[in-house]
Amino acid sequence: MNDPVFVIHGVANRNRDEFSTAVSALAVAAGVEMVPVHWGDLGAQDQFIDATLPAYQTGPDTLRDGESPRPVMAEPHAAALFAETIDEGQQLSQVDAAIRAHLVAGKEGEDEGLRDGGRHQLDPDHILEYVREAWGDTEWLCRTGDTQLLRETGRSLAHALLDETDPDSDDSYDGLRGGGVGDDNRLRAVVLRRLNDLDRFAGAAVQAVGVRLNHAIRSRFGPGTTRFLGDVLVYQRHQNAIHARVRQVIDEVHPDLGRSPARPVRIVAHSLGGVIAVDMATATAPLWTESLVTFGSQAAFFHVCDPRGGQLTPYGGSTPVRLPASLNRWTNLWEPLDVLAFAASKVFQLHDGTTPVDLPVSHQASTGMWTHSAYWNLPSVASAIGDDMGQAQPVRGPSGG
């Protein structure tokens, strides 16, 4: 078998030399001659992405007379941060438990003969009644399902009430210090005021963190996001140009390669490159492919979302889509932490009745959490490619059988 294996990259590959170096290293590790197919120069433009990023501001713009400062974080973003809301009964249960526990701890910590004010009169049932009354009017606390935040809210509220009724405290609330907490109206006023303070504090903290995180993500990952998502959009619009680039590189090796079943090609493809390879192998005028190895790829995902056309029928949900004979063998590698890797065996079926082989590769701690680009250096990937591409290429007749 003298023909080389062609390697098609995925999104965000702009540097031709770096890609060629990666392919050379993979070829050595797999023990297979490889030819890089670079199309990154046809991908999305990202040099002007900074012009689209909102400017980060630490405070509101200059306000007109009578206007109130607007929140620095939009409502949908705030709601996303508090997405895991639990029902009000569960929320109040957490707050109530923390209030009772802290009140008990506060009483147990009193010095004999010194704490003879109104602390012993703090009734958890009354406190919870007032908390329940005001809970629905909170902007932030009523949305959260975070147990720790709810318990800290209860603890802080109880702590504030203990301080308010401490006769030795210079910060005690005058309305409680003078008359004790036997006056329910005074207790209610303190609970509502403290709960409002805690709600505003929670909101300010979330907004401060959220807006900085949002700005950091936009600024740091904006260009990368443009390359990833942008390349997908560009490919959807300009398939012909990218396919022509792949065909050009193959023709430079030999113009007969992939033109017929008599001399099919072998392809290794990463990410969107796998989509390109499957699209070309199943087109009406296909790139005849003897063996395909994809890793971290989305061909099945794309076809389920938006049928690819060519010789492929849409996926109906029960029966796999039959692949044409122009795609003879397919091994699909995926890494467990790669969120951009999808399975192929449930969606597709090869022309001989077998399915593509979905083969997991082991995760290595050294790759970190972002593993979509880690395949190139994984020994298991090189080994799988070597095993697949080392198989004897069968002699195929003119019909492709």
N, C-alpha and C positions, 0 to 999 in steps of 0.2 A: 504494500500500500504506500504509494509515493506521494499522493496528494496531501498537503498540509491541512491542519484544522484551522478554520477561520474563527476568530474571537471578536464578538460584537459587544461593545460596552453598553452600559445603561446611561441614566441621566447624570448630569453634572460632571461630565468628563471633557474639560476644555483643553487640557494640555496634551498634545499628541505624544510628546516625548515621554511624559510620565506614564501614559497608557502603554506605550510600546515597551517601556521598562518592566511594567507589571506583567505584561503578556510574556515577555522573555523569561521572567522568573517563574511564572506558572508553567511554561513549556518545559523548563528544566526539571521542575518538581514532578510534573506529570509524565515526563519522558516521551513527549509528543511534539513534533514540529508544529509551530503555530504561526499564523499570520494575523496581525492586529487589523481590525476594521474600525477606523476612527471616523465618527460622524459628528463629534461634539461641536465643530465649528458651524454646524447647521442648526444648533440648538437655540434655546431662548437667549435673548440679550439681557444681561443683568447689570450693565455698567451704570445705568441710571436709576437703579432701584431706590437709592437714597432720596430721590425727589418725591417718592410716593409715601415715605414714612412720616407719620404725624410727629410734630416736635414735642418733646417732653417738657412740661412746665411744672415747676414746684408749687405753683399757686394759681388762682384764677386770674383771668385777664382783668384789666381795669374795668370796674363796674360803673354803670350809670347810677345816678342818684336814685336811692330807693330799692335798688336791686340787691338780691341776696347772692352770696357766692354759690356757684353751681358745683356739684360734685365733680371731682377730677376723674372719676371712672364712670363709664356709661353703665346704665342699668343692666343691659344683657350680660356684660362682663361680670358685674357684681353677682347677678343671679347664678352665673356659671360657677363662681367660687363657692356658693352656698347651695349647690345643686342637690346634695344628699339630705334633703329636709325630711324630718320625721314628723309625725302628727303632734299636735299641741299637747295632748295628754302625756305622751312619752317625754317631750321636752320638759314639761313642768314637773314630771316625776323625778327627773335628774336634778333639776333646780331645788326641788323640795328636799330631796335626800341630802344634798349638800348643805342646805340651810340648817336642817335639824342637826346634822353631825357637827357643824361648826358652833351652833348655839350650845350644844352639850359640852363641847370642848372648851368653849368660853367660860361656861359656868364652873366647870371643873378646875379651871385655871385661876379662879378668883382667890384672893387672899382673904382669910377669915376676918370678918369684922370690917373690912375695907370696902367691899362691894355691896352696900346695902341700899343702892339706888333702885332704879326700875328695871334692871336687867332680868331679874327673875320673872318679870311680868311679860316678857316677850313671848307671844303665843305663835308657834309655827303655823297653826291653822289660819290665824288671822293674816299672817304675813303672806302665806300662799294665796289666800283669797284676794289680796290686793295685787299680788303678782299676776294672778290669772286675769284680773280686771284690766291690767295695762298691757298684758303680753301681746295681744293682737295689734296694738298700736306701735309696737317696736318695729323698726325698719330692718334690722339685721338679725337680732336674736331669734325672732320668730321663724327665720328661714333655715336655721342651721340644724344639722343632725349630729354635730360634733359633740360627743359626750364630754370630752374634757372642757370645751368651752362652756357648756351648760353647767357643769359642776363648778367651774371657776366663777361663773356668774352667781350661782347660789352662795358659794363661799364668800365672795366679795360683798354680796348684799348682806349676809349675816354679820360679817366683820364690821361693815359700816353701821349697822344697827347697834351692835355692841358698843362701838365707839360713841354713838350718839347718846347712849344711856349710861356712859361712864362718868360718874360725878367728878373724877379726877382729871378728866380730859378738858383742855382749854378749847378744843375744837368742837365740843358737843353742840348739837343743834339746839338753839335756845328754846324752841317750842317743846322739846322733849325733856331737856335738862330741868326746866322749871316745873313742869307738871307731871313728869314720869310718862310712861307709855300706856297708862291706863286709858288715856284719851285716844280712842280709835282713830279719830280724824287726824290727830297728829302723827300717829304711826303710819296711817295710809299715805299722808303727805310725804313722809320720809321715804317709804318704799317706792312710791311713784317717782320721786326725784332721783333716787339712787339708781333705779332701774333705767331711767332715761339716760343718766350719765354713763352707765355701763354699756347701753346700746350704742350711744354715740362713740364711746371709746372703741368698741368692737368694729364699728363701721370705719372709723378713721384708720385703725390699724390695717384692716383688710384693704382699704383703698390705697393706702400708702405703699403696702407691699405689692398689691396687684398692679398699680400703674407703673411702678419701677420694673417689675418683672415683665410686664407687657412691653415696655420700652426696650428693655434689654434683649428680649426675644426678637423684637422687630429689627433692632439695630444689628445684633450679632448674627442672626440667622436669616434675615431678610434676603440677602443675595443668594444664600444657599437654597432657601425655599423657592426663590424664583427659578433657580436652575432645575430643581427637582420637578416642581409643578409646571414650570414654564416649558421644560423639554417635553413633557407629556402633551401639553397643549399644542406645541409646535409640531410634534409628530402626528397628531390627529389631523392637522391641517396640511402638512407637507410630507405625507408618507412617500409620495412618488420620488421626491428629491433624495430622501434618506435611503430608500430602497435602491435608487440608482447608484448611490455611493457604495453600498454593499456590493452591488453587481459589478461596479467598476473595479473594486479591489480583487474580487474573485476572477474577473476577466484578465487581470494583470498576471495572475498565476497561470491560467489557461482558459480560453474563451469557451471551451466545451463543458467546463465544470458547472454542474447544476442545471444544465439545459435540458437534460433528458435522464431517464432512469439508467441509462448506460454508464453515466459517470456522475453520480450524486456527490454532494459535498458533505463534509462533517463540520458541525458548528458548535461552539461553546459560547454562551451568551449570559450576560448578567443583567438583572433588573429589566428595564425597558428593552434592552437588547434581546431578551427572550421573547418579548411581544413582537418585536420586529422579525425575528427568526420564524416564529410560528405564522405570522401574517404572510411572509414571503413563501413559506413552504406550503401554505394552503390556499394561495391565490389562484385565480382562474388560470393564469400562466405561471405555474409554481416554480420556485427554486427547489429542485429535487434534492432532498436532504436524507442521507443515509442514517445519520445519527446526530441527535441534538442533546446537549447537556445544558440545562438552564440552572441558574442559582440566584435566589432572591428575586424571583420573577413573578409577573402578574398576568400572564396570558389568560389563565382561566378566569381570574377576577374581571378582566376587561371584557371577555366574551360574555360572561353572565350579565354584566351591567349594560353592555352595548354590543350586540352580536357583530362579529368582525367582518362577515361577508365572505367573498371569495367562494371556496368550496364548502364552507362551514354553515350548517344550519343552526338556528338559535337553540339555546339550551332550554328544555321544557321543564326541568325540575326532577324528572324521574329517570329518563334514559340518557346515557352519556352521548355526546356529540361524536359521531364517527369521523375520524381524521382520514384524509385521502392517503393513497399509497405514496404520495410525494413526501410524506413525513413518516419514515419507516420505523424509527426507534427514538424514544424520548425518555431521558432521565432528568427528573426535576429535583434539585437539591434545595433544602430549606434549613435555616438556622432557627432554633427555638425562640430567640428573642428578637428576631427580625420581623417587625410589623409589616414590612412591605413584601414579604414572601408568602405565596399562596400555593395551595395544592392543585394538582392537575388531574389526578386519577378519577375523581368523581364526576368531573365535567366532560372529560374527553375519553375516547376509546380509539386505539390504533386500528388500522385497516385489517389486521389479522385477528381482531377480536380481543386482544390483550389490552391492558391499560398502560398509560405512562407510569413510570416508576417514580413515586414520591419518596425521596430518600433524605431523612434528617441527618444533619451533620452536627457533631457535638459542639457545645458552647465552650469557649475558652475564657476564663476569667480575665485574661490579659486584653481581650477585645473590648471590655467595658460593656455599657448598656446599648450603645448604638452599634449594631452588628451588621447593618446592611452593606457596608463596604468591607467587612472583614473577610469575606470568602476568599479573596485573592491570596491571602497568606495562610489559610487553613490547610494543614497537611491532608486532612480527610477529603477536602474538595479536590486537591491535586490527585489524590489516589483514586477517587471516583472517576475523574476525567480520564486518567490513564487506563483504568480498567475498561471503561466504555469504549474509548477511542482505539484501544489496542485490539478490540475484537476484529476478527477477519471480516473484510468487506465482501459480501456475497456478490456473485455475478448475477446481474439482473437483466432480464430480457427486455425487449423494446416496449412491452406493455406495462412494465413496472411490477410484474408479479414475482 
